[in-house]
Amino acid sequence: MHICGLLEVILQGSGSASPAPPCTKAEVAVLLLASTNKNREDSWFKSLFVRKVDPRKDAHSQLLAKKEDTNLYKIQFHNVKPECLDAYNKLCEEVLPSINADSHYPCELIGTWNTWYGEQDQAVHLWRYRGGYPALTEVMNKLRQNKEFMEYRNERGKMLLSRRNQLLLEFSFWNEPNPRPGPNIYELRSYQLRPGTMIEWGNYWARAIEFRQQNSEAVGGFFSQIGSLYMVHHLWAYKDLQSREDTRNAAWQHEGWDEVVYYTGQLALFLCISLALCPFLERNIYEALKV
C-alpha cells in the first residue's frame, strides 16, 4: 500500500482504504504531524480523568493525631510456642503489672491479650508513653538497668517463635483507651492502607465513629509511625460474641454507615481481624482503679 494510503488508514481507523495517489514529501510530513497531534489530543483528554493529589504541607502525625497531648503507643505481637503459652502468661503477670504501677517509668500498660480467633498462640501488648518519644527513650534506658526486667526478657525469649512491634499515634477523633470492667472480648482490626490514603481514611472515620459509640465498644484507634507503615489499628470491646454481632448489625441502621464501609474498603489493601481475651491485666487494673 502507498504511504499516503497507509497513513490514511491509521488516521481514519479503518481496516481498508481505497488506493491513494502518490504524495509528496511535504504531504507525508503533514500527515505525520496530524497523527502526532491526534495522539497529543488523546493524552490530554485522558489526563482529565487522572486523580489530582492535593499537596500536603503537614505530616499525618500533625493532621490526624491529638494536639492536646503527646501520647505515643507501642503495640507488641509475640508469637509464643504453643507448649509455653501458660508459662508465658504467668511470667508476664509477675513482671509487667509492676512496671505499669511504678511511677518511676512514664508508661502505662493499656492491655495484654491472648489471641482467641485469628493467629493462634499469640500475645499482644499495648503500651502508652505519656511524653512521646522522650518518654519512650527514658523507659527503655531505665529498663536496661532493671535486673528483674532483663531476666524476664531472657526467660521470655526462650518461649517465643517470633515477635514484632510498631510505634503508633492515636487518631484525634477516637476515645483515649482506658481500663474497663470485664470480662470482655477484644477485637483488633488491622488495616494495611494504600500509600497516600491515610488522610482520606481519617476523614471517613471521623464521621463513622459516631455510629459505633452506642455500646461504648470503641476502645482506641491508632495509626503507625515506626514499623510497618500505612497501618491502622481499631480496637473494640464487647461483652461476648453475641454482643459483638448485635452491635455490628446495629451500625447498619445508621444512614451513612454503608457509605463509610464501601469507600474505606477501597482504601485498604488487606484487613486482619483478631479476637482476643485479656487473661489478667483487665481485672488487675480495674481493681486498682476502684481502690
C-alpha positions as CSV (number, residue, x, y, z in Angstrom):
1,M,0.0,0.0,0.0
2,H,1.2,3.5,-0.8
3,I,2.5,5.5,2.1
4,C,-0.3,8.1,1.8
5,G,-2.9,5.2,1.8
6,L,-1.3,3.7,4.9
7,L,-1.3,6.9,6.8
8,E,-4.9,7.5,5.8
9,V,-5.8,4.1,7.2
10,I,-4.1,4.9,10.5
11,L,-5.7,8.3,10.8
12,Q,-9.2,7.1,9.9
13,G,-9.0,3.9,11.9
14,S,-10.4,1.9,9.0
15,G,-9.5,-1.6,8.1
16,S,-9.3,-0.9,4.4
17,A,-8.9,2.2,2.2
18,S,-9.1,3.0,-1.5
19,P,-5.8,3.3,-3.3
20,A,-4.3,6.8,-2.7
21,P,-2.4,8.7,-5.3
22,P,1.3,9.3,-4.8
23,C,2.1,12.1,-2.4
24,T,5.0,14.4,-2.0
25,K,7.3,14.5,1.0
26,A,5.6,17.6,2.2
27,E,2.2,15.8,2.2
28,V,3.8,12.9,4.1
29,A,5.1,15.4,6.7
30,V,1.6,17.0,7.1
31,L,0.0,13.6,7.7
32,L,2.6,12.6,10.3
33,L,2.1,15.9,12.1
34,A,-1.7,15.3,12.1
35,S,-1.1,11.8,13.6
36,T,1.1,13.3,16.3
37,N,-1.4,16.0,17.2
38,K,-4.2,13.4,17.4
39,N,-2.1,11.4,19.9
40,R,-1.5,14.5,21.9
41,E,-5.2,15.3,22.0
42,D,-5.9,11.7,23.3
43,S,-3.3,12.1,26.0
44,W,-4.8,15.5,27.0
45,F,-8.3,14.0,27.1
46,K,-7.2,11.1,29.3
47,S,-5.4,13.4,31.7
48,L,-8.8,14.9,32.6
49,F,-9.6,11.7,34.4
50,V,-6.3,11.3,36.3
51,R,-6.9,11.9,40.0
52,K,-5.2,15.0,41.2
53,V,-3.4,14.8,44.6
54,D,-3.6,17.9,46.8
55,P,-0.2,18.9,48.1
56,R,0.2,18.5,51.8
57,K,2.3,20.7,54.0
58,D,1.9,18.8,57.2
59,A,2.7,15.2,58.2
60,H,0.0,12.7,59.1
61,S,1.0,12.9,62.7
62,Q,0.2,16.7,62.7
63,L,-3.1,16.3,60.8
64,L,-4.6,13.3,62.4
65,A,-3.2,12.9,66.0
66,K,-4.5,14.6,69.1
67,K,-3.0,18.0,69.7
68,E,-3.7,18.3,73.4
69,D,-1.3,15.5,74.5
70,T,1.9,13.9,73.4
71,N,1.0,10.2,73.9
72,L,2.9,7.6,72.0
73,Y,1.8,4.0,71.8
74,K,3.7,0.8,71.3
75,I,2.0,-2.4,70.2
76,Q,3.8,-5.7,70.5
77,F,2.9,-9.0,68.9
78,H,4.5,-12.1,70.4
79,N,4.1,-15.5,68.7
80,V,4.5,-18.0,71.6
81,K,5.5,-21.6,71.4
82,P,2.2,-23.5,71.9
83,E,3.5,-25.5,74.8
84,C,4.8,-22.3,76.6
85,L,1.7,-20.1,76.5
86,D,0.6,-20.7,80.1
87,A,4.2,-20.2,81.4
88,Y,4.5,-17.1,79.2
89,N,1.3,-15.6,80.7
90,K,2.4,-16.4,84.2
91,L,5.8,-14.7,83.6
92,C,4.1,-11.6,82.1
93,E,1.7,-11.4,85.1
94,E,4.6,-11.5,87.5
95,V,6.6,-8.6,85.9
96,L,4.6,-6.3,83.6
97,P,2.0,-5.0,86.1
98,S,4.8,-3.9,88.5
99,I,6.3,-1.8,85.7
100,N,2.8,-0.4,85.0
101,A,2.3,0.6,88.7
102,D,5.8,2.1,89.1
103,S,5.7,5.9,88.7
104,H,9.4,5.7,88.0
105,Y,8.5,4.7,84.5
106,P,6.4,7.2,82.4
107,C,4.5,4.5,80.7
108,E,1.2,2.5,81.1
109,L,0.3,-1.0,80.1
110,I,-3.1,-0.5,78.5
111,G,-3.7,-4.2,77.9
112,T,-2.3,-7.6,77.4
113,W,-4.3,-10.2,75.4
114,N,-4.1,-13.7,74.1
115,T,-5.5,-14.3,70.6
116,W,-8.6,-16.3,70.7
117,Y,-9.6,-16.3,67.0
118,G,-7.1,-15.3,64.3
119,E,-3.4,-16.1,64.7
120,Q,-3.1,-18.7,67.4
121,D,-0.8,-18.8,70.4
122,Q,-0.2,-15.0,70.1
123,A,0.1,-12.4,72.8
124,V,-0.5,-8.7,72.2
125,H,0.7,-5.9,74.5
126,L,-0.3,-2.3,74.2
127,W,1.8,0.4,76.0
128,R,1.2,4.1,76.3
129,Y,4.1,6.6,76.8
130,R,3.0,9.9,78.2
131,G,5.5,12.4,76.9
132,G,6.1,10.9,73.4
133,Y,9.5,9.8,72.2
134,P,11.5,11.2,75.1
135,A,9.3,9.1,77.5
136,L,9.9,6.0,75.4
137,T,13.6,6.6,75.4
138,E,13.6,7.2,79.2
139,V,11.7,3.9,79.8
140,M,13.9,1.9,77.6
141,N,17.1,3.2,79.3
142,K,15.7,2.6,82.8
143,L,14.5,-0.9,81.9
144,R,18.0,-1.9,80.7
145,Q,19.1,-1.2,84.3
146,N,16.3,-3.2,85.8
147,K,17.6,-6.6,86.7
148,E,14.2,-8.2,87.1
149,F,13.1,-7.0,83.7
150,M,16.3,-8.2,81.9
151,E,15.8,-11.6,83.5
152,Y,12.2,-11.5,82.3
153,R,13.4,-10.7,78.7
154,N,15.9,-13.6,78.7
155,E,13.3,-16.1,80.0
156,R,10.7,-14.7,77.6
157,G,13.0,-15.2,74.6
158,K,13.1,-19.0,75.3
159,M,9.3,-19.1,74.8
160,L,8.9,-17.1,71.6
161,L,8.9,-18.1,68.0
162,S,8.9,-14.5,66.7
163,R,8.0,-11.0,67.7
164,R,7.4,-7.6,66.1
165,N,6.2,-4.2,67.2
166,Q,5.1,-0.8,66.0
167,L,5.1,2.7,67.4
168,L,1.6,4.3,67.0
169,L,-0.2,7.6,67.4
170,E,-3.9,7.7,68.3
171,F,-6.5,9.3,66.0
172,S,-7.8,12.6,67.3
173,F,-11.5,11.6,67.0
174,W,-11.2,8.3,68.9
175,N,-11.5,7.8,72.7
176,E,-8.4,7.5,74.7
177,P,-8.1,3.8,75.7
178,N,-9.0,3.4,79.3
179,P,-9.4,0.3,81.6
180,R,-13.0,-1.1,81.7
181,P,-14.7,-3.7,83.8
182,G,-14.6,-7.2,82.4
183,P,-14.7,-9.8,81.3
184,N,-14.7,-8.7,77.7
185,I,-13.6,-9.9,74.4
186,Y,-11.5,-7.6,72.3
187,E,-11.4,-7.3,68.5
188,L,-8.3,-5.9,66.9
189,R,-8.9,-4.9,63.3
190,S,-5.7,-4.1,61.5
191,Y,-5.8,-2.4,58.1
192,Q,-2.9,-2.1,55.6
193,L,-3.8,1.1,53.7
194,R,-2.8,2.1,50.2
195,P,0.0,4.6,50.4
196,G,-1.3,8.2,50.3
197,T,-4.8,7.4,51.6
198,M,-4.3,7.9,55.4
199,I,-5.9,11.4,55.4
200,E,-8.9,10.1,53.4
201,W,-9.3,7.2,55.9
202,G,-9.2,9.6,58.8
203,N,-11.9,11.9,57.2
204,Y,-14.3,9.0,56.8
205,W,-13.8,7.6,60.2
206,A,-14.1,10.9,62.0
207,R,-17.7,10.8,61.0
208,A,-18.2,7.0,61.2
209,I,-17.0,6.7,64.8
210,E,-20.3,8.4,65.9
211,F,-22.2,5.3,64.7
212,R,-20.1,3.0,66.9
213,Q,-20.4,4.6,70.3
214,Q,-23.8,3.3,71.5
215,N,-22.4,0.4,73.5
216,S,-19.1,2.0,74.3
217,E,-17.4,-0.6,72.2
218,A,-14.8,1.8,70.7
219,V,-11.6,1.3,72.8
220,G,-9.0,3.1,70.6
221,G,-7.9,3.9,67.1
222,F,-4.2,4.2,66.0
223,F,-2.0,4.7,63.0
224,S,1.6,3.6,62.7
225,Q,4.6,5.8,62.8
226,I,7.5,3.4,63.0
227,G,7.4,-0.3,61.9
228,S,5.0,-1.3,59.2
229,L,3.8,2.0,57.7
230,Y,0.3,2.9,56.5
231,M,-1.1,0.6,59.1
232,V,-4.3,1.4,61.1
233,H,-5.5,-0.5,64.2
234,H,-9.0,-0.2,65.5
235,L,-9.6,-1.8,68.9
236,W,-13.1,-2.7,70.1
237,A,-14.5,-4.4,73.2
238,Y,-17.7,-6.5,73.6
239,K,-19.2,-8.5,76.4
240,D,-19.4,-11.6,74.3
241,L,-19.6,-12.8,70.7
242,Q,-23.4,-12.3,70.5
243,S,-23.0,-8.7,71.8
244,R,-20.4,-8.2,69.0
245,E,-22.9,-9.5,66.4
246,D,-25.7,-7.3,67.6
247,T,-23.6,-4.2,67.9
248,R,-22.1,-4.5,64.4
249,N,-25.6,-5.2,62.9
250,A,-27.0,-2.1,64.6
251,A,-24.4,0.1,62.9
252,W,-26.1,-0.7,59.5
253,Q,-29.3,1.0,60.7
254,H,-27.5,4.4,60.7
255,E,-27.6,6.4,57.5
256,G,-24.1,6.8,56.1
257,W,-22.6,3.7,57.6
258,D,-22.9,1.8,54.3
259,E,-21.0,4.6,52.5
260,V,-18.2,4.5,55.0
261,V,-17.8,0.7,54.7
262,Y,-17.8,1.0,50.9
263,Y,-15.3,3.8,50.5
264,T,-12.9,2.8,53.2
265,G,-12.9,-0.7,51.8
266,Q,-11.3,0.7,48.7
267,L,-8.5,2.4,50.6
268,A,-7.3,-0.8,52.3
269,L,-5.1,-3.4,50.7
270,F,-6.0,-6.1,53.3
271,L,-7.6,-6.5,56.7
272,C,-6.5,-8.7,59.6
273,I,-9.0,-9.5,62.4
274,S,-8.1,-11.0,65.7
275,L,-10.5,-11.7,68.6
276,A,-8.6,-11.8,71.9
277,L,-9.1,-12.3,75.6
278,C,-7.3,-10.4,78.3
279,P,-6.0,-13.1,80.7
280,F,-5.2,-10.9,83.7
281,L,-4.5,-7.3,83.2
282,E,-8.1,-6.1,82.7
283,R,-9.1,-7.4,86.1
284,N,-6.0,-6.2,87.9
285,I,-6.1,-2.6,86.5
286,Y,-9.8,-2.3,87.2
287,E,-9.4,-3.5,90.8
288,A,-6.6,-0.9,91.2
289,L,-8.8,1.9,89.9
290,K,-11.5,1.1,92.5
291,V,-9.1,1.3,95.4
